[in-house]
Amino acid sequence: MNLHDDDGMTPGLKCDIELNVTGPNEATVYKWTAEALRKLADRIENDEFQSGHHDVADRVGKTIGTIYLDHYAGSEEL
């Protein structure tokens, strides 16, 4: 999402993620959580989310949480 790159404004992104992952053991829970986070990271990098709340699904399509994104621009110096 192109946020005022040319008008002196600094683009920003607020991102909150809440996941609730359960599994047969801790190692599996950690693996499934990491997979979900990697998938979200790829989708964020590919600009697949608009601002707002979005459901997060696991590899079989079960909802395991939400992600909230707020694309904004401000006058903060880098």
PLY file of the C-alpha trace (Angstrom):
ply
format ascii 1.0
element vertex 78
property float x
property float y
property float z
element edge 77
property int vertex1
property int vertex2
end_header
0.00 0.00 0.00
1.61 3.25 -1.12
1.15 5.79 1.66
2.19 9.27 0.59
5.79 8.33 -0.24
6.25 11.51 -2.28
4.60 14.13 -0.05
7.05 14.11 2.86
4.91 11.85 5.03
6.43 8.79 6.65
4.45 5.58 6.09
3.83 3.33 9.07
2.07 0.09 9.96
0.56 -0.93 13.29
0.20 -4.70 13.50
-1.37 -6.75 16.30
-1.56 -10.53 16.07
-3.40 -12.83 18.45
-3.18 -16.58 17.92
-4.49 -19.50 19.94
-2.76 -22.65 18.72
-3.24 -26.08 20.30
-1.69 -29.40 19.37
-0.61 -32.80 20.58
2.65 -31.54 22.15
4.69 -28.36 22.65
7.00 -28.98 19.70
4.04 -29.29 17.33
2.36 -26.18 18.76
5.58 -24.21 18.26
5.94 -25.48 14.69
2.33 -24.71 13.76
2.55 -21.25 15.34
5.76 -20.46 13.46
4.18 -21.64 10.19
1.17 -19.36 10.74
3.45 -16.39 11.50
5.61 -17.03 8.42
2.48 -17.17 6.24
1.28 -13.87 7.75
4.69 -12.28 7.17
4.60 -13.30 3.50
1.09 -11.89 3.09
2.05 -8.60 4.77
5.15 -8.30 2.59
3.02 -8.94 -0.52
0.55 -6.20 0.56
-2.39 -8.62 0.77
-4.10 -6.92 3.74
-6.07 -3.70 3.94
-6.35 -1.88 7.27
-8.64 -3.66 9.72
-9.16 -6.99 11.44
-8.65 -10.26 9.57
-9.09 -13.88 10.64
-6.02 -16.10 10.70
-6.45 -19.74 9.67
-4.20 -22.74 10.14
-3.12 -25.02 7.32
-6.48 -26.86 7.32
-8.56 -23.67 7.32
-9.51 -23.60 11.02
-9.55 -20.08 12.49
-6.75 -19.77 15.06
-6.76 -16.04 15.67
-6.83 -12.57 14.22
-4.49 -9.97 12.81
-5.16 -6.24 12.95
-3.34 -3.86 10.65
-3.48 -0.08 10.47
-1.71 1.49 7.52
-0.97 5.14 8.29
1.22 8.06 7.37
2.66 10.69 9.68
5.23 13.41 9.80
7.70 11.46 11.96
11.32 11.66 10.79
13.14 8.42 10.03
0 1
1 2
2 3
3 4
4 5
5 6
6 7
7 8
8 9
9 10
10 11
11 12
12 13
13 14
14 15
15 16
16 17
17 18
18 19
19 20
20 21
21 22
22 23
23 24
24 25
25 26
26 27
27 28
28 29
29 30
30 31
31 32
32 33
33 34
34 35
35 36
36 37
37 38
38 39
39 40
40 41
41 42
42 43
43 44
44 45
45 46
46 47
47 48
48 49
49 50
50 51
51 52
52 53
53 54
54 55
55 56
56 57
57 58
58 59
59 60
60 61
61 62
62 63
63 64
64 65
65 66
66 67
67 68
68 69
69 70
70 71
71 72
72 73
73 74
74 75
75 76
76 77
